[in-house]
């Protein structure tokens, strides 16, 4: 009997000594224990295993992730990351009322998005206000309509490239802005050639590459086009191909454009923009609306949803092992890896969740 007691005490001391230092809090994203060693566990599918309640996460647990697994925890109550928004605005003579609507709503739109992300706004458009040039209204020398960001927005780091955007070359203007100067790609040369047509007094020479340094790695990227016409030479397919060549990552397209049910005179329905919208999960808004505030609210809500369901990992992932919301595992078809270090969740899975945990195998 005494021998049994001695053996039991020794075994207890051995287990206690071995487990000390192997425990870690779930917020430890590296998966290492306190001694810097790894718990050797079999590689197993964790997608069906709950992670437990938040109260469980606050205590030490005697389980470590395998060496090849990374674990990252994202709070849904904090800023969700980087957001780069590009507006390309047709400032031809037919766009007077539309540009006024953009100007009325733009700052409130940005302020709303700043509550959930680090926003970087870039506007590609210019023109001059007709009243700025005495005796010149809609004539050569004061071509188009003006759209200008305020000094307050500039102080926050938002920028504008002052250039004329014609009714049919908005995609070409965007394309030339993501191509480097003297880029040999034919598609870049085509974009620059089309974007250069009809340049006004504000931009005698279009300089490409404006967005090359502006667009941030791992940011959520959104392009909004405002025009009453359709794209011409650089169409939807060419634009999508160029974005892929430039490795910009997922880009969501929105547009204020002529649609089939538009009640005002538009040059053409924006078919090419609609193709990009549909393919990327964006949306087209009727340019003929008398008040754009409701559509700006919808645009804001759509972009917030995109930002909040996209998560950027600290390292590139070979594969995603599991995703959990507040400790509950998601089915594998409710999320997808959209870039080497980006995971995107389905639209309806977040709901009232407060925390997302992603377990993945990092690329070595």
N, C-alpha and C positions, 0 to 999 in steps of 0.2 A: 504493500500500500504506500509506504513512504517513497519507494522508488518511483511510483506513478506520480506522486505529488511533485517530486523534484523535476521529473521530465516535463510535467505540465508547466511548471514555473519557468523552466529554461526555454520551452517553446514559446511561451507568452512573451518573454523578454526578447527573444530572437525576432518575432513578428513585429513587436513595437519598434525595435531598432531599425529593421529594414524599411518599415513604412515611413519613418521620420525622414522628411526631405523629399519623399516621392510625391507627397500631396501638393496640389497647386490650386489656386483659385481659377474659376472658369474664365476670368478676364485675361489670363495669361495666354496671349495669342501665339506664342512661340511653341507651346507644347512642352517646354523643358521643365524639369523639376528644379527645386531650389539649389541643388548641388550641380546643376548644369548637365546632368545625365538624363538619358531617355529611358522611359519604361518600355520594355519590349513587348508589344502586344501584336496579335495577329491582325493583318489587314482585313477589316470586316466592313460590310455594308451598314452604315449607320443611318440610312435614310428613314428607316421605320422606327428608330429609337427616340423617345422623347428625352429632352435634356433636363427636365424637371422644372419646378417652380423657381421664381427669383430668389426665394428664401434659401433654397438649396444651393444656389450659386454663390451666395455670400459666405458659405462655410467651406472649409477645406474638404476636398474629396480625394479618396485614395485611388484615383484612376488618372492615368496620363494618356494623351493621344499618342499614336504611333509616331515614330521619328519623321516619317514622310508626310504627316498630316499637319496642316496649319489650321488654326482656329481664330476667327476674327468676329468681334461683337460690335454691332452698330446700333446706336441709340436713334430711335425714330423721333425723339423729342428735341434733337439738336439740328444744327445746320447739316444739310445732306450732302454737301460737297460743292464741286465747281460747276458752274453753268455758264456757257458761252452762247450768247444770242446774237445772231446777225440779221439785221433788217436791210433788205434791198428794196428801195422805194423808187418806183417810176415817177419822175418829176417832170414829165412832158406836160404840155399845155392843157390837156384834158383832165388833169389830175388835181386841180385846185381844191375842190371840196374834199377829196379823199385825203390829201396831205393835211388839210386842216383837222380832219378827224384823228389822224395819227398823232399830230401835235397835241391835241386835247387830251389824249389818253396815255401817251407813252410814259410819262414820268410816274404816274400812279401804277402803271403796269410793272415798271422796274422796281418801285418801292415795295410792291406786294411780293415779288419774287425774292427780294433781298431778305425777307423774313425767314426763308427756308434754305437759302443757298448763297454762295459767294458768286455774285453775278458779274459778268463781263459783257458789256453791250458794245457792239460795233455797228455803226450805220453807214451804209454805202449809198449815198445820195447827196444832192446839193441843190444847185440852182440858186437863183436870187429872188428876193421878194420884189415884185414889180414896183412897189412904191419906193424902193431904195434908189432907183435910177430915174431921174426926172425925165418925163416925156417918153419913157420906154415901158410899154406894157405889152408883153407877149410878142416882142420883136427881137431880131438878132441883136445880141449884146445883153439881153436880159431874158435868156431862154429859160422856160420852165418855171417851176414854183419852188419856193424855198422850204426846206426842212432842216432845222438846226437844233442841236441839243444845248441845254442850258449850261451856264458856267458851273452850277452846282453839280450837274451830272459829270462834267469834265473833271471836277475836283475829286470825284469818286473813282476816276480811272476809265470812265466810258469815253469812247472816241468816235469820230466820224471822218470818213474820207469824202471830201467835197468833190463830187463829180456828177455829171449829167447821166441819168439813166433813161434810156429810151423805152418806148412801150413794149418792144419785143426782145430786149437784150439783157433782162435782169439776171438770167442764169449765166450769161456770158460774163457779166460784171462780177458775179460771185466767183465764177471759175477763174477769172484772171487774178482775183484777190488771193486765191489759195495756191497759185503757181509762183514759183520763184522767178526773179528777173532772168531773162534769157533761158528759161526752161526749154529744153529741146523737145519735150513731148508735143506731138502734133496737136493733141487736144488742147493743150495750153496755148499753143500758137493760134488755134482757131478761136479760142475764147478771147484772147487779147485782141485779135483782129476785129471780132464782132463788137466787143466792148468799146473799142476805139471809134466806132462809127458815130458821126454826128456830135463830136465833142464840142462843148460850148466854151465860152470865154473863161470859165472857172478852171478848166483842165485842158490846156492845149496839148498836154502829153500825159497819157494815162500810164501810171507806174504800177506794174503788177506786183503781187506779193504782199499786199497790205495786211492780209490776215495771217500770213505765215508765222509771225511771231506772236500774234494776238491769241490764236487758238491754243488752249492749254492741253497738255497731255492728261488723259483720263477725265476730261470734263464731259458733262452732258452737253451736246451741241444741238442747237435749234436754228433753222433758217426760216425767216418770215419774208415772203415776197408780197409787195403791194403793187398791183397793176391792173389796168382795165383791158389788157390785151393778152395774147398768147406768146410763148417763147418761139423763136424762129430757129436759127442755125444750131445753137447749143441747146438741144432738147433734153427731155427727162433722162433718156438712156445715156446720153453723153455725160450729163452732169453726174449721174450715179457712178458711171465708170471712172470719172475723174476723182470723185471723192474716195473711191476705193483705191485708186492708184496712189493717192496722197496719204493713205493710211489715217484718215481722220477718225475712224471708228464710226459707231452708229450716229447718224444724223437724222433728226426728225424735221419734216418740212410742214409748214403751214402757209396759207396764203389768204389775202384779201383780194378777190378777183371776180371777174364775171363768171357766173354759173348759169346753168340752163334756165333757172327760174328768175334770173335777174330782171327787175322791172324797169331799169333805166337803160340808157344807151351805153353799151360797152363796145369796144372795138371788136373783140372776139372773146369767146369763152376760153378760160385758161386751162385747156386740156392738159398741157404738159405739166403744169403745176399740180393738177389733180392727180396725175399718175404718181408723182413723187409723194404727195400727201398720202395716198392710199397705200403705197408700198411701205411707208415708214410709220404708219399709225397716226399721221397728222390729220389736218382738217382744213377744208376750204370755207371761207366766210364770204358772204355776199357783199361785194363792194358797193352795191346800190342801197344798202341799209342807210336810213336817214340818221340814225344814232348808232355809233359803233361801240358804245359803252358795254352793252350786253355781250357783244362778240369778243370784246377785250376781256371780259370776265371769264368767258368760256376758254379763251386762249390761255389765260393765266392759270385756270384750274387744270387744263390739260398738261401744261408744262410742269406745274407743281407735281402732278401725279407721275410724270416721267422721271423727274428728279428723285422723288421719294422712293421709287421702286428699283432704282439702279444703284448698285453697290460696287465700289472700287476696292480691290484687295491690295494689300501691301506688296504682294509678289505675284508674278504670273503663275497660273494654276495649270497643272497637267490635266486635272479633272476635278470636278466638284463632287465631294462625297455626300454632303447633306446640307440642307438649309432648314433652320428652325425659327419659328416666330414665337417669342415668349415661351420657349422650351418645347413647343410642339412641332414635330417634323412635317415638312411639306412633301407631298408626292413629287417624284422626280420630274413629272410633266408640268409642274407649276412654276418652274424656274428654268433659266437657260444661261449658258455662258456665251456672252455676245462679243467678248474680246478676251485676250489672254489673261487679263486681271479684272474683268468686269462680269458681274452676275446681275441679271435682270429678272425680277419677279413678275408673275402675272398681275394684271390690273386689280383683281378683287381680293388678293390674299392678305393685304396688310390690315385693312379695316381699322380696328382700334388697337393694333399691336403697339408695343413700346420698344421692343428690342428684336433685332435679327441677328442670328448667329450662323456663320458660314464655315463649314469644315471642308477643307480641300487639300489636295496633294500639290505642294508648291514645286515649280520647276527648278531643278538644281542647276 
